[in-house]
Amino acid sequence: IPLLWEDPFSIPTQHYHCIETYLCFLNEDSKAKFNEYLIIDNLLLSNSTLLFNYPNFIKYLDTSKICQSIKYWVDTLVDIYNNELGNLVYRSLFEVFIESEGNLLSFEVVMITDYGCDGYFNDNIDLILQNPKLTYNIRNLNFDHYAISPQNTISFLKFLYSNCNSISSIIFFFPTYGIGHSLSLIENCLTQIIISQHNLKKISFGYYINPHDSLLSLKNSNCSNTLNTIIFCFIDFKNIINILQEAFDQLNVLESIHILYCDSLNSDFKYIMKKEKVKYLAILESGSDDDKFDDELFFLKDEVNEFKSHNIIVQKYNDLCILAYDYINNHL
């Protein structure tokens, strides 16, 4: 039973039914908040009728999957989706996880607008910031800045580097639009998160953020003997090639580099790859100044053979995709 409730929002069929079970663990005052939405009483039973403390089993949370489940559940109750009701359900779920002393291993803050609840994280971030026990033990962090206010982004990142130091896999996706003057503060927070980790094995930078300072932090962090995989997505390497080489010089166990839709992959970049003797390399649809990877590197025979001569194995990108659940279970 506990295994089924570690990641219930990812169950393909009727994943939203777990919401009814979780809401049973609300106190009576919290349940009363649903009265104005005409939620019938038999949907929010007493938790005394349940066999286990189900919220305590939670290990994997993805905010986009939670929103999807909320959307489906609310749609079964009302004819037209009620955003305020959805927000109440979202907050109530986090209250239940916190009160039941849930302890996450994976936290994915992914904002999507399809379900009409991209503001829920902004509205309820206070619960996370005030209750560090829920997230202090996370191993996998996926943070997509999109639709999160700059102030909440900074507060959340500061919270992470002050309270979480056991993260082994980090994904940072930060579109720079909408950030404005907060960009330098956000980049500094990302650097502090890297420095604060004791067992960082995999890191991904994405969506146009400048990883200059973050790459520098790799030189003076605890990850020189742990970090084995770096992923770059939508990154311009034009002004960071030298920093990249300095960082790679300090990473003693680096094995795999993935390059996805990046710019300025010139001959200097290829030289670094060969010099550092990276074991695995994947490049997908990237443009460059001096050379041109028109397609996935794996399918370019001449390029593959050139890297092979330096003992670098060029891999197919789709073969490298790893689910958070599988990654955590293989690295604990």
C-alpha positions, 0 to 999 in steps of 0.5 A: 500500500505505501508504494502505491501512495508515494506518487499517486498523481502519476497513476494514469487512470483516475489519478484524481480520486486520491484527492478525496482520500487526502481531503478526509485528513483535513480538520473540521474547520478546513473541511468547512471551507468547502461548504460554500462550493456545495461540496457534499459531506460524503465526499469528505469523510472522517479519516477514522474510516481509513486504514492508513495515514496515506498523506504520510506516504507521499514521496514524489510531487509534481505541481503540474500533475497535481493541477491536472488531478485537481482539474479533473476532480473539480470538473466531476463536481461542477459544470464550469471549472471554479478556479477558487475551488481549485486553489482551495484544493491545492492549498488543502493538499499541501496542508494535509501533507504537512500535517501528516509529516510527509517527507518528499524525495522529489519535488517538481515545480512545473508551471503550465497554463493548460489547467488554469492553475498556474497561479496556485504555487504563487498563492500558496508558497507560504506553506512550503516556506514555513514548513521545511520538513516537507522538502528538506530531504529531497533528492530530485529538484525540478524548478521551472520558473515560468509563471512564478513571480520573481519575488517568490522565485527568490524566496523559494531558492533561498529556502532551498539552499538554506534547508536542503543539502541532499539534492542529487539531481537539479533541473533549472529552467528559467526564461529570462523574460518577466524577471527584469532586475531580479535576474542577478539575484536569481542567478546568485541563488542558483549558485548558492544552491549548487554550493550547498549540496553535498551529493550533487550528481546531475544538473541541468541548465535551461531556457536562456538563463546565463549559467556563467556564475553557476558554472564558476560555482562548480569549481569551488563546491562539494560536487567536484567528486560527485557530479557526473552529468551536465545538461544544457538546453537553449543555452548560448555558449558564446561567452562561457566557453572559457568558464566551461573549461575551468569548471570541467577541469575541477569535475573529477567524475564528469562522464556525460554531457547533453547539449539540446538546442544550444548556440555557439557550439564552435570548434573551441567547444569541440576541443574542450570535449576532447581535451576533457575526455568526456565519456558520453556526449549527446547533441540535439538540433544545435546550431554553431558558428564554425560548425553546424550540427543540423540534426542530432549528433548521433546520426552524423557519421563523420562527427561520431567517428571523430569523437569516437577517436577520442574515446567519446561515446556519442549517444542518442538523446532519447535513450538518455531520458531518465524518470525522476522516480527511476533516478532516485531509486537507483541513486539512494 
